[in-house]
Amino acid sequence: MNLLALIAPVGILHFDHTGKLCYANERALEMLVKRQEEISPSGWLDAIDSRDLDAVIKEWERLKIQKGPGKVE
């Protein structure tokens, strides 16, 4: 990833087309309370707060169809 992802004050997660987590910047890891090596490539959903899980899953399903960038706050 680039310098912006390293210094961004927001969490940035990058996934491949199957949902495998490929990258998480430091802020995302802080928000998930995990270290990079603790997040399995396909088990990242376990780290999402239960209050946010429905929104994350809905956005993921939308992205699988539309193939574009996504955002969940």
N, C-alpha and C positions, 0 to 999 in steps of 0.2 A: 504494500500500500504506500501511499505518498505521505509527505510531511504533514499535510492537512489532516489526514486521518490520525496521525500520531499526536497532534497538538489540539485537536478539536475538543471543545468542552461538552460534546454530546457523544453518546454511544453509537458506534458504527459497527454493524455486522454485515458480513458478506457471505452469501450462500451460493452453492452451485444449483443447477436446475433440479436436483433431486432433494434439496433441502439440507444437504451436508454443509455444516459450518466450515467455511474456508478461512475466515479471518474475523477477529474481534479486536478493536482497539482497546487501549488501557481503560478509557472511560466506560466502555461497554462492560468490560470485565469487573470494574468497580461496582457498576450498577447491578450486575448479576451476582456479585460477591463470590466470584470465582477467579481462579488463575487459568490461563490459556490451557494448560495441561489437564485441568480438571473438567473441562467441557468436552464431552465426546462429540465427534463430528455429527452424529445424528441425534444426540440426546440433549440438544440445546433447549428444547421446549421445557425440560424439567426445571430450568433456571428461571423461567418466566413466572412472575407473580400470578397467582390464580385469578386475581381481579382483572388482569390484562390478557389472559390466555385466549378468551373468545375473540377479542379484537385482533390478536396476532394471527390466530388460525384463519379467521375470515380474510385478512389481508394476504396471507400466504396463498390461500386458495385463489384469490383474485389474481395474484401475480403469476400463478402457474398458467392461467388462461391468457392474460394480457401481455406477459413477458416484458414487463417494464420495471422501473424503480418503484419502491414502495416506502411507506412511512407509517409508523404507528407511534403515537405519543401517549 
